[in-house]
Amino acid sequence: MSDTASISHPSARFDWGNFLRTYSILFILLGMVILFGIITGGRFLQPTNLLNVVVQVAPIGIIGLGMMAAIITKGIDLSVGSTAALAAVVAASLAQVPGEGTFFAGLPRLPIFVSVIAALLVGTLVGGVVGSLVAIFRIPPFVATLGMMTAARGAANLYSDGRPISNVAWKFNLIGAGITPIFILVLAAVIMWFVLNRTRFGRHIYAIGGNEMAAKVSGISVPKTQFKIYALIGLLAGVAGIILTARTGAGAPTYGLVMELDVITAAVIGGTSFSGGIGTVWGVMAGTMIIGVINNGLSLMGVSTYWQWVVKGAIIVVAIIIDERKNRRR
């Protein structure tokens, strides 16, 4: 009787250490919200401001879902901001109200879905090119996406003649109105969760990140999976470009500058490991919210954008150091 009791007690104990490790990012997020609420005299905690925080980071979170997949497989994509900008100017040019000074003179008003599909195709095409460079030509993701970052930004400027394309139809702008960007973010997160946890493609992503050689031996096509990942990132960047255009009523080749920093930061502080094999959708979402809180909170405090970059850069370094220490313990 006493032996049975002695065995049952340990299993009944709650593992606080594991609980804190698993949900630490949520406590950090909550702590930052409270801290900025106190520092800004309650302005940060206004419902309209909190809603604005989530709306502003929706494009970051959407792309972050794809970036997570790349980092899980020990890759990265530095071209996401430029891809979003290219998709944005394409969407704006096709969603303009006909009249003088329009991008395509004489073109009749097109259905909104035409501009949306065009932007998504452009994003996917850019991602597909990156995927081909990585998967077929075996160019390191950092190098391939660094080149595409410059090329896509140049293409966006060439397409728009270096100027914003405005006078976008009001129906298109509904995509960025109210909480619609939040709905799109949540939908993208749900779909990505399903892909990672319930499909063969998702299992292949984690397998390659965990041990690429073992994945090859087990019959997984690493190049095919890599191509799909970067095409997916391009598609999500296209979605982000559409939202950016719809929120502002214009598409500009300057959209997405330094966006890759926010996207990578969101994924890394959300627990996605550069060592590969580790990353979760909810972690990326939490990381995205932290980025939004930092951006908005520091802005309310009057901190310049340049210092915000410094803060986020430091966060990436700290997150990587913590990740490396975790890997050494494994």
C-alpha positions, 0 to 999 in steps of 0.5 A, a space after each residue: 500500500 505504501 509503495 503504491 502511494 510513493 509512486 503516485 505522488 511524483 506523477 501528481 506534482 505539477 511541473 512548474 519549470 516546464 510550464 514556465 518554459 512553455 508559456 514564458 513568451 506569453 508572460 513576457 508579452 503580458 508584462 510588456 503590455 502592463 509596463 507600456 501601459 504604466 509608462 504611457 499613462 494608460 494611453 497604450 491600454 486604450 482599446 482603440 490603440 490595442 486594436 491598432 497594434 494588432 492591425 499594424 502587425 498583421 502583415 508581419 505575422 502573416 509573413 512570419 508564418 512562412 519565415 518560420 517554415 524557412 528557419 525550421 529548415 535552417 533557411 531564411 528569406 531576406 526578400 519578404 519586404 521587397 516582395 511585399 512592395 512589388 505585390 503592392 504596386 501591382 495590386 494598386 495599379 490594377 485596382 485604380 479607379 479609371 481616369 486621368 493619370 491612371 497607371 493603365 490609361 484606357 483600361 476599364 475598371 477591373 474586378 477587385 479579385 483580378 488585382 488580388 490574384 495578380 498580387 498573389 501570383 507575383 508574390 508566389 512567382 518571386 518566392 518560386 524563383 528564390 525556391 529554385 535558386 535554393 533547391 535546384 541551384 543549391 545557392 545558400 538561402 541567405 545569398 539567394 534571398 539577399 539578391 532577390 531582396 535587391 532585385 524585387 525592390 528594383 522591380 517595384 521601382 521600375 514598375 511604378 516609376 519610383 512613385 506611389 500608385 494611388 486612387 485605389 478603388 474603395 472596394 479594394 480598400 475594404 480589405 484593409 479596413 477595420 479588423 479585416 487584416 486581423 481576420 486574415 492573420 487568424 485565418 492564415 495562422 489556422 491554415 498554417 497550423 493545419 499544414 504543419 501538424 496535419 499534412 505530409 508537407 508539414 511533417 517534411 518541414 520538421 523532418 528536414 530541420 531536425 536532420 536533413 540527411 535522415 530526411 533524405 534517407 527516409 525518402 523525403 525530397 528536400 529540394 521539393 520541400 524547400 521550393 514549396 517553402 519559399 513559394 509559400 513565403 512569396 505567397 504570404 508576402 503577396 497577401 501582406 502587400 495587398 493589406 498594405 495597399 488596402 490600408 493606405 489606399 496606395 501601393 508604393 515601392 518603399 513598402 516593406 523596408 526593413 520588414 524582414 527584421 520585424 518578421 525574423 524577430 517575431 519568429 525567433 523570439 516566438 521560439 523558432 530555432 535557427 538550429 532547425 526543427 523547432 517552431 510553432 504557429 502560436 509562438 510566431 503569433 506571440 512574437 508578432 504581438 511582442 513586435 507590435 507592442 514594442 513598435 507602438 509602445 516606443 512610438 508613444 514614448 517618443 522613441 525614434 524609429 532608428 532606436 526601435 531598430 536598435 532594440 529589435 536588433 538586440 532582441 534578435 541577438 539575445 534570442 539567438 544566444 538563448 537558443 544556442 544555450 538551449 541547444 548545448 543542453 540538449 
